[in-house]
Amino acid sequence: MIDLSVFKERLERTVERARKRDIIIPTFAQMKDPSLIPEAVKEELLGIGLWDLVSRNLFRITWKNEPISAGGGFSGVNYVEFPQSLTGVEARIIALVGKWFPTGSHKVGATFGCLVPRLVTGQFDPTADKAVWPSTGNYCRGGAYDASLLACESIAILPEGMSRERFDWLSKVAGEVIATPGSESNVKEIFDKTWELRRTREDVVVFNQFDEFGNYLWHYEITGHAMEEVLEAELGLHDTYRGVVLTTGSAGTIGCGDYMKQIFPTSKIAAGEALQCPTLIENGFGAHRIEGIGDKHVPWIHNVKNTDLVMALDDNVIVNLARLFNEPTGRAHLVKQGVPEAFVEKLDLLGFSSIANLSMAIKFAKYYELGPHDVILTVLTDSMELYQSRLHEMHEEHGDYTECDAAADFARYLLGLTTDHLLELLYTDRRRIHNLKYFTWVEQQGKTFEEITDQWYDPRYWTSIQDQIPEIDELIKTFNERVGLI
């Protein structure tokens, strides 16, 4: 469970700092339902840009922002449905859109879920502590952003091989940026750096997305409810929700599957990874180019026992589809193939991990032989706005993107996707994957044998975490009352 013990003296300093910095913290209830946000806050937001480093943007940590870059209000959940002309399958594939969060990624929600419970209990003292955000990309961006809005200093840690956009932006927001060796699949090197900081500095508090249950809890509650609302709007009389498909990454987002399965018990949860680093599929290792999905270990916060199938995605699919979706020649070819031009213009909503999620959904539909009344949900974690340097690099390496390239990529990597490298999990498969946690978390990261056992055998382990949401909201309300700005 998330520790909600209160430290009164540290909390008093935090309250005073929030009062001086004009900080009001939204509740989980307000992130689910922005109509609960005070009207005065909504009025202020009309003059604030979506990415501005202004504390009121904490209230924009929601799937329901008006999809504009500045001055927006709130509406319904931002989502898109992919046309069959693009996916090649009859099943309805619907995705929540992450571009319209501050920073362009839903990771600001995950980091909120990690930092805020520590702030409103006094466990994190912004006058003395620095928040450390170890990540393969968007999580440390979200952490640095949220920390700035909450008047906290931050240290971002990410692999040196991540996209240039991440480093350029972090250099302006985070107090310190540390680049570790390797790229997307070099997670252990990030962990090693956090332990070095713990040993050598007394002012750091590490928020490791792979073991912070605030990450899981935010997606369970906020992303899960957003998906439920999408289905309420989209499910017809004869439609059936079949499941959610997501690359695992930190396993925070896939927490929404736990919420959805509680409402739709026969639905599936599918977890994806890179074929070049097939950890879940075959206890494997390697390196790949799908930024934002992490690997070489099973995250502590992944409820593996609730996962129904895993699939590995060839990173060649993702990087080539990135060109097809974003190069002018690629887009022109898609229109020729019957994909609506208005939808083609939206394809920049998909960053690398989002393309991976779409590919997973297509494989899922083909494996289960789904038809036009079957609905699959996924998430567009971030947009291509965060990967323009990657497109430039591919252009430099491979030259102009031609009509032949586009035709080949569309046929091979979309219409030609197959159900290879997919495993529907038996009980023993789930247990094997869960047991992999031992080598990272118990042997290396200080977790206990008792807790890893409870994760598997105690049905209350996960529900007790989910049940903490009302208590966290009450702590936030009490904090805001003490600050006295509402």
C-alpha positions in Angstrom: 0.0 0.0 0.0 1.0 3.7 -0.4 2.3 5.0 2.9 0.0 7.9 4.0 1.7 8.5 7.4 1.6 12.3 8.2 4.7 14.2 9.4 3.3 17.3 11.0 6.4 19.6 11.1 7.4 18.9 7.5 3.8 19.2 6.4 3.6 22.7 8.0 6.6 23.9 5.9 4.9 22.4 2.8 1.6 24.2 3.5 3.4 27.5 4.0 5.4 27.1 0.7 2.1 26.3 -1.2 0.5 29.4 0.3 3.4 31.6 -0.8 3.6 30.0 -4.3 -0.2 30.1 -4.9 -0.6 26.3 -5.2 -3.9 24.5 -5.1 -3.8 20.8 -5.7 -6.6 19.0 -7.6 -8.2 15.8 -6.2 -8.5 12.6 -8.1 -12.3 13.3 -8.2 -11.6 16.5 -10.1 -9.2 14.9 -12.5 -12.0 12.4 -13.3 -14.7 15.0 -13.5 -13.4 18.5 -14.2 -16.9 19.9 -13.6 -16.0 19.7 -9.9 -13.1 22.2 -10.4 -13.8 25.6 -8.9 -15.1 28.2 -11.4 -12.4 30.6 -10.4 -9.7 28.1 -11.4 -11.4 27.5 -14.8 -11.4 31.3 -15.4 -7.7 31.5 -14.7 -7.0 28.6 -17.1 -8.5 30.6 -20.0 -5.4 32.7 -20.0 -2.8 29.9 -19.6 -1.1 27.8 -22.2 -1.3 24.0 -21.9 2.4 23.6 -21.3 3.0 26.7 -19.2 4.9 26.3 -16.0 2.0 27.7 -13.9 0.6 25.9 -10.9 -3.0 26.1 -12.1 -2.1 23.7 -14.9 -2.2 21.0 -12.2 -5.9 21.1 -13.0 -5.2 20.1 -16.6 -3.9 16.7 -15.5 -7.0 15.0 -17.0 -8.0 13.2 -20.2 -10.7 15.9 -20.7 -8.8 19.0 -21.7 -10.1 21.0 -24.7 -7.7 19.9 -27.5 -6.1 23.3 -28.0 -2.7 24.6 -27.0 -3.8 27.6 -24.8 -6.8 28.9 -23.0 -8.8 25.7 -23.2 -11.6 24.5 -21.0 -12.8 21.0 -20.4 -15.0 18.7 -22.5 -15.3 14.9 -22.8 -12.5 12.3 -23.0 -10.1 12.9 -25.9 -10.1 9.8 -28.1 -10.0 8.6 -31.7 -11.3 5.5 -33.5 -9.1 4.1 -36.2 -10.8 3.4 -39.5 -10.8 -0.2 -40.9 -9.1 1.2 -44.1 -6.0 1.9 -41.9 -6.0 -1.1 -39.6 -7.2 -3.8 -42.0 -9.4 -5.4 -39.4 -13.1 -5.2 -38.8 -12.8 -4.8 -35.0 -13.3 -1.2 -33.6 -10.0 0.1 -32.2 -10.4 3.1 -30.0 -7.6 5.0 -28.3 -7.4 7.7 -25.6 -5.3 10.6 -26.8 -2.4 11.7 -24.6 -1.2 14.8 -26.6 -3.6 17.1 -24.8 -2.0 16.7 -21.4 0.6 19.3 -20.3 4.0 18.2 -21.7 2.1 16.2 -24.4 2.0 13.0 -22.5 -0.2 11.3 -19.8 2.9 10.7 -17.7 2.1 14.0 -15.8 -0.7 12.0 -14.3 1.5 9.1 -13.2 4.0 11.5 -11.6 1.2 13.4 -9.9 0.0 10.2 -8.4 3.5 9.6 -7.0 4.5 13.0 -5.7 1.3 14.5 -4.3 0.5 11.8 -1.6 4.0 12.5 -0.3 3.5 16.2 -0.3 0.1 16.3 1.4 1.4 14.0 4.2 4.7 15.9 4.7 6.8 12.9 3.6 8.3 15.1 0.9 9.5 18.5 2.1 9.9 20.9 -0.9 12.1 23.2 1.3 14.7 20.5 1.8 14.1 17.6 -0.6 14.7 17.1 -4.3 12.5 14.7 -6.3 14.5 12.2 -8.5 12.7 11.0 -11.6 14.3 7.9 -13.1 12.8 7.2 -16.5 13.3 6.2 -20.2 11.7 9.5 -21.2 8.2 10.9 -20.6 8.0 10.0 -16.9 10.9 12.2 -16.0 9.5 15.0 -18.2 6.2 14.7 -16.3 7.9 14.5 -13.0 10.0 17.6 -13.6 6.9 19.5 -14.9 4.7 18.5 -11.9 7.6 19.2 -9.5 7.9 22.7 -11.0 4.2 23.4 -10.6 4.3 22.2 -7.0 7.4 24.3 -6.1 9.7 21.3 -5.8 13.2 20.9 -7.1 13.8 17.9 -9.3 16.5 15.7 -10.8 15.7 13.9 -14.1 17.5 10.6 -15.0 17.2 9.1 -18.5 19.3 7.1 -21.0 21.6 9.2 -23.2 20.2 7.6 -26.3 16.7 9.0 -25.9 15.3 11.6 -28.3 16.9 15.0 -28.4 13.5 16.7 -27.7 13.4 15.2 -24.2 16.8 16.5 -23.2 16.3 20.0 -24.7 13.0 20.4 -22.8 14.3 19.0 -19.6 17.3 21.3 -19.6 14.8 24.2 -19.1 12.5 22.6 -16.5 14.5 20.1 -14.3 17.0 21.4 -11.8 19.5 18.7 -12.9 19.5 16.3 -15.8 21.6 13.1 -15.7 22.1 10.9 -18.8 22.9 7.3 -18.1 24.6 4.8 -20.6 22.5 3.2 -23.3 19.0 3.7 -24.6 15.4 2.5 -24.1 16.3 -1.0 -22.9 19.0 0.1 -20.4 16.8 0.3 -17.3 19.2 -1.2 -14.8 21.7 1.6 -15.5 19.0 4.1 -14.4 18.4 2.1 -11.2 22.1 2.0 -10.5 22.3 5.8 -10.7 19.4 6.2 -8.2 21.2 4.0 -5.7 24.4 6.1 -6.2 22.4 9.3 -5.4 20.9 7.7 -2.3 24.3 6.8 -1.1 25.9 10.1 -1.7 23.2 12.7 -1.1 20.8 13.2 1.8 18.5 15.6 0.0 17.0 13.2 -2.6 13.7 11.3 -2.7 13.5 8.8 -5.5 10.2 8.3 -7.3 10.9 5.2 -9.3 8.0 4.8 -11.8 8.5 1.0 -11.9 7.8 0.5 -8.2 5.7 3.6 -7.2 2.1 2.5 -6.7 1.0 6.1 -7.2 1.7 5.5 -10.9 -0.5 2.4 -10.9 -3.2 4.1 -8.8 -3.5 7.2 -11.0 -4.1 5.0 -14.1 -6.4 2.6 -12.4 -8.6 5.5 -11.2 -8.3 8.2 -13.9 -7.4 6.3 -17.1 -9.8 3.5 -16.1 -12.7 5.8 -15.6 -11.9 7.6 -18.9 -12.1 4.3 -20.7 -15.4 3.5 -19.1 -16.8 6.8 -20.3 -15.6 6.2 -23.8 -17.4 2.8 -23.8 -20.6 4.4 -22.5 -20.5 6.7 -25.4 -19.4 4.2 -28.1 -20.8 0.8 -27.3 -23.9 0.1 -29.4 -26.6 -2.4 -28.6 -24.8 -5.3 -30.1 -21.2 -4.2 -29.4 -18.9 -6.0 -26.9 -15.8 -4.6 -25.2 -13.1 -7.2 -25.6 -10.1 -5.8 -23.9 -7.3 -3.2 -23.5 -3.9 -3.6 -25.1 -0.8 -1.7 -23.9 2.9 -1.8 -24.0 4.0 -2.4 -20.5 6.6 0.3 -19.9 6.5 1.0 -16.2 3.2 -1.0 -16.0 1.4 2.1 -14.7 -0.9 2.6 -17.7 -1.8 -1.1 -17.8 -3.3 -0.6 -14.3 -6.4 0.8 -16.1 -7.0 -2.8 -17.2 -7.6 -3.9 -13.6 -10.3 -1.3 -13.3 -11.9 -2.3 -16.7 -11.8 -6.0 -15.8 -13.6 -5.3 -12.6 -16.5 -3.8 -14.7 -16.1 -6.2 -17.6 -14.9 -9.5 -16.1 -14.6 -11.4 -19.4 -12.5 -8.7 -21.0 -8.8 -9.2 -21.6 -5.6 -7.4 -20.7 -2.8 -7.6 -23.2 0.8 -6.5 -22.5 3.3 -5.7 -25.2 7.1 -5.4 -25.5 9.8 -5.2 -28.1 10.6 -8.4 -30.1 14.2 -7.3 -29.9 14.0 -7.5 -26.1 11.5 -10.3 -25.3 11.5 -10.3 -21.5 7.9 -11.4 -20.9 7.7 -13.8 -23.9 10.9 -15.7 -23.3 12.8 -14.2 -20.4 15.0 -12.5 -23.0 17.1 -9.4 -23.3 18.4 -7.0 -26.0 18.0 -3.5 -27.3 15.4 -1.8 -29.4 14.1 1.5 -30.8 10.5 1.8 -29.4 11.0 4.7 -27.0 8.8 4.8 -24.0 8.2 1.1 -23.3 11.1 -0.1 -21.1 12.2 -3.7 -20.6 14.7 -6.3 -19.3 12.6 -6.6 -16.1 9.0 -6.9 -14.9 7.9 -3.8 -13.1 7.0 -4.2 -9.4 3.6 -2.5 -10.0 2.5 -4.9 -12.8 -0.4 -7.0 -11.6 0.8 -10.0 -13.7 -1.8 -12.4 -12.4 -4.5 -10.2 -14.1 -2.7 -10.2 -17.5 -4.2 -12.5 -20.2 -1.7 -12.4 -23.1 1.7 -10.9 -24.0 3.0 -10.1 -27.4 6.3 -8.9 -28.8 6.5 -6.2 -31.5 9.2 -5.9 -34.1 10.6 -2.4 -33.7 11.0 -2.3 -37.5 7.2 -2.1 -37.7 7.1 0.9 -35.4 9.9 3.0 -36.9 8.7 2.4 -40.5 5.1 3.2 -39.6 6.3 6.4 -38.0 7.6 7.5 -41.5 4.4 6.2 -43.2 2.2 8.2 -40.9 4.2 11.4 -41.0 6.1 11.8 -44.3 4.0 13.6 -46.9 4.4 10.7 -49.4 3.3 8.2 -46.8 0.2 10.2 -46.0 -0.6 10.6 -49.7 -0.4 6.9 -50.2 -2.7 6.2 -47.2 -5.3 8.6 -48.8 -5.0 6.7 -52.1 -5.7 3.4 -50.2 -9.0 4.8 -48.9 -8.0 6.1 -45.5 -10.0 9.3 -44.9 -7.9 12.4 -45.4 -9.2 14.0 -42.3 -8.0 11.0 -40.2 -4.6 10.9 -42.0 -4.1 14.5 -40.8 -4.4 13.2 -37.2 -1.8 10.5 -37.4 0.8 12.8 -35.8 -1.2 12.0 -32.6 0.8 8.8 -32.5 4.3 8.7 -31.0 6.5 5.6 -31.1 4.8 3.8 -28.2 1.4 4.8 -29.5 2.2 3.1 -32.9 3.2 0.1 -30.9 -0.1 0.1 -29.1 -2.0 0.3 -32.4 0.0 -2.6 -33.8 -0.9 -4.6 -30.6 -4.6 -3.9 -31.1 -4.4 -5.1 -34.7 -2.7 -8.3 -33.7 -5.2 -8.8 -30.8 -8.1 -8.4 -33.3 -6.6 -11.0 -35.7 -5.7 -13.5 -32.9 -9.3 -13.5 -31.5 -10.9 -13.2 -34.9 -12.9 -10.1 -33.9 -15.6 -8.6 -36.0 -17.3 -5.2 -36.4 -19.1 -5.3 -33.1 -16.0 -6.0 -31.0 -14.3 -3.0 -29.3 -10.6 -2.8 -28.3 -9.2 0.0 -26.2 -5.7 1.4 -26.1 -3.8 4.6 -25.4 -1.8 7.1 -27.4 0.7 7.9 -24.8 2.3 10.8 -26.6 2.4 12.3 -30.1 5.0 12.6 -32.8 5.7 16.1 -31.6 8.2 14.5 -29.2 10.0 12.5 -32.0 10.7 15.0 -34.8 14.5 14.5 -34.3 14.0 10.7 -34.9 12.2 11.4 -38.2 15.1 13.7 -39.2 17.6 11.0 -38.3 15.8 8.4 -40.4 15.6 10.8 -43.3 19.4 11.4 -43.0 20.1 7.7 -42.8 17.7 6.3 -45.4 17.0 9.2 -47.7 13.8 10.4 -49.2 10.6 8.5 -48.4 9.2 7.3 -51.7 5.9 6.0 -53.0 7.4 2.5 -53.1 8.5 2.8 -49.5 5.0 3.8 -48.5 3.3 1.0 -50.4 5.7 -1.5 -48.9 5.3 -0.3 -45.4 1.5 -0.1 -45.6 1.3 -3.7 -47.0 3.9 -5.2 -44.8 3.6 -3.4 -41.4 -0.1 -2.7 -41.3 -2.1 -5.0 -43.5 0.5 -7.7 -43.1 0.7 -7.8 -39.3 0.3 -11.4 -38.1 -0.2 -13.1 -34.8 3.3 -14.3 -34.4 5.2 -13.7 -31.2 2.0 -13.7 -29.2 1.4 -15.9 -26.1 -2.0 -16.4 -24.4 -1.1 -16.9 -20.8 -1.8 -20.0 -18.8 -1.7 -19.8 -15.0 1.9 -21.1 -15.1 2.9 -18.5 -17.7 1.6 -15.8 -15.5 3.5 -17.2 -12.5 6.7 -17.5 -14.5 6.5 -13.8 -15.5 5.6 -12.7 -12.0 8.6 -14.7 -10.6 10.9 -12.7 -12.8 10.3 -9.8 -10.5 12.4 -11.6 -7.8 15.7 -11.0 -9.6 15.2 -7.3 -10.1 13.3 -6.3 -7.0 14.2 -8.6 -4.2 17.8 -9.4 -5.1 18.7 -5.9 -6.4 16.2 -3.3 -5.2 15.4 -4.2 -1.6 11.9 -5.5 -1.9 11.0 -8.4 0.4 10.2 -12.0 -0.3 7.0 -11.7 1.8 5.7 -8.9 -0.4 6.4 -10.5 -3.7 4.5 -13.5 -2.4 1.6 -11.4 -1.3 1.4 -9.8 -4.7 0.7 -13.3 -6.1 -1.3 -15.0 -3.4 -3.2 -12.3 -1.5 -6.2 -11.1 -3.4 -6.4 -8.0 -1.1 -3.0 -6.8 -2.1 -4.1 -4.9 -5.2 -7.6 -4.0 -4.0 -6.2 -2.4 -0.8 -4.2 -0.1 -2.9 -7.2 0.8 -5.1 -9.2 1.5 -1.9 -6.8 4.3 -0.8 -8.1 6.8 -3.3 -10.8 8.4 -1.0 -8.2 8.8 1.8 -5.8 10.5 -0.6 -8.5 12.9 -1.8 -9.4 13.8 1.8 -5.7 14.5 2.5 -5.6 16.8 -0.6 -8.8 18.6 0.5 -7.4 19.1 4.0 -4.1 20.4 2.6 -5.9 22.9 0.4 -8.0 24.1 3.3 -4.9 24.7 5.4 -3.3 26.6 2.5 -6.4 28.7 2.4 -6.5 29.8 -1.3 -9.9 28.3 -2.2 
